[in-house]
């Protein structure tokens, strides 16, 4: 009787939950030092829109027990734990266009977006 043992493959490293582009970090730093001083940005995913999900950004006074605390480029952001599976590997950016400006997300988990770009699905 022979027995064989197999060595388990090492776990593949996961990408960071979220990261900030230089532009997003610059804008967020300005917000933290200005009107939102003492607050933290919390990112969540809500059921919304024609594709089913949308990014939800709110200000928080402190991390909640259900938040993941992300530190990048010397800044802290919060991610609602329920959103983590949808956001792994996402980069938050900040775009300024002719008529609008705001935070945008480059999310490798997105499989598609609605026509207006407000919602996405995974």
C-alpha positions as CSV (number, residue, x, y, z in Angstrom):
1,X,0.0,0.0,0.0
2,X,1.4,3.4,-1.0
3,X,0.3,6.8,-0.1
4,X,1.0,9.9,-2.0
5,X,1.1,13.4,-0.6
6,X,0.8,16.5,-2.7
7,X,2.1,19.8,-1.7
8,X,-0.6,22.4,-1.9
9,X,0.0,25.2,-4.4
10,X,0.9,28.5,-2.7
11,X,-2.1,30.9,-2.7
12,X,-2.1,33.5,-5.4
13,X,-1.6,37.0,-4.0
14,X,-4.7,39.1,-4.3
15,X,-4.4,42.6,-5.8
16,X,-5.0,45.4,-3.3
17,X,-8.6,46.0,-2.6
18,X,-8.4,49.6,-3.9
19,X,-5.8,52.1,-4.9
20,X,-5.9,55.8,-5.7
21,X,-4.6,57.4,-8.9
22,X,-2.3,60.4,-8.3
23,X,-5.1,62.7,-9.5
24,X,-7.7,61.2,-7.1
25,X,-5.2,61.4,-4.2
26,X,-4.5,65.1,-4.9
27,X,-8.3,65.8,-5.0
28,X,-9.0,63.7,-1.9
29,X,-6.2,65.4,0.0
30,X,-7.6,68.8,-0.9
31,X,-11.1,67.7,0.4
32,X,-9.6,66.2,3.6
33,X,-7.7,69.5,4.3
34,X,-10.7,71.7,3.3
35,X,-14.4,71.4,3.9
36,X,-14.2,67.7,4.8
37,X,-11.5,68.0,7.4
38,X,-11.8,65.3,10.1
39,X,-14.0,63.1,7.8
40,X,-13.2,60.0,5.8
41,X,-14.5,59.0,2.4
42,X,-16.5,55.7,2.5
43,X,-17.1,53.8,-0.7
44,X,-19.9,51.3,-1.0
45,X,-21.8,49.6,-3.8
46,X,-25.6,50.0,-3.9
47,X,-28.3,48.4,-6.0
48,X,-29.2,51.1,-8.5
49,X,-29.6,51.9,-12.1
50,X,-30.4,49.9,-15.2
51,X,-27.2,47.7,-14.9
52,X,-27.9,46.9,-11.3
53,X,-25.1,48.4,-9.2
54,X,-23.6,51.9,-8.6
55,X,-20.8,53.3,-6.6
56,X,-21.9,55.2,-3.5
57,X,-19.6,57.7,-1.8
58,X,-20.4,59.3,1.6
59,X,-18.4,61.0,4.3
60,X,-17.9,59.3,7.7
61,X,-16.6,60.6,11.0
62,X,-14.8,57.4,11.8
63,X,-14.5,53.8,10.5
64,X,-17.5,51.6,11.3
65,X,-17.0,47.9,12.3
66,X,-18.2,47.0,8.8
67,X,-15.5,49.0,7.0
68,X,-12.2,48.0,5.5
69,X,-9.6,50.7,6.1
70,X,-7.5,51.3,3.0
71,X,-4.3,53.4,3.1
72,X,-2.8,54.6,-0.1
73,X,-0.6,57.6,-1.0
74,X,-0.7,58.8,2.6
75,X,-4.5,58.9,2.6
76,X,-7.2,56.8,4.3
77,X,-10.4,55.7,2.6
78,X,-13.1,53.3,3.9
79,X,-14.7,50.5,1.9
80,X,-18.0,49.0,3.1
81,X,-17.2,45.3,3.7
82,X,-20.2,44.2,1.6
83,X,-18.7,45.9,-1.4
84,X,-15.2,44.3,-1.2
85,X,-15.8,41.4,-3.6
86,X,-17.0,43.9,-6.2
87,X,-14.1,46.2,-5.8
88,X,-10.9,44.0,-5.6
89,X,-8.3,45.6,-7.8
90,X,-10.2,48.8,-8.4
91,X,-8.4,52.2,-9.0
92,X,-10.2,55.3,-8.0
93,X,-9.5,58.3,-10.3
94,X,-10.6,61.9,-10.5
95,X,-11.6,63.4,-13.9
96,X,-12.3,67.0,-14.8
97,X,-14.3,67.4,-18.0
98,X,-15.8,70.4,-19.7
99,X,-19.1,70.3,-17.9
100,X,-18.5,68.0,-15.0
101,X,-15.8,66.6,-12.6
102,X,-15.8,63.8,-10.1
103,X,-14.3,60.5,-8.9
104,X,-14.4,57.6,-11.4
105,X,-13.6,54.0,-10.9
106,X,-11.5,51.6,-13.1
107,X,-12.8,48.3,-11.9
108,X,-11.5,45.1,-13.4
109,X,-14.5,43.2,-12.1
110,X,-17.0,45.2,-14.2
111,X,-18.6,43.1,-17.0
112,X,-20.5,46.0,-18.4
113,X,-22.1,49.5,-17.9
114,X,-25.4,51.0,-18.7
115,X,-25.6,53.5,-21.6
116,X,-25.5,56.5,-19.4
117,X,-22.5,55.1,-17.4
118,X,-24.1,55.6,-14.0
119,X,-24.4,51.9,-13.1
120,X,-22.5,48.7,-13.8
121,X,-22.7,44.9,-13.4
122,X,-20.2,42.2,-12.5
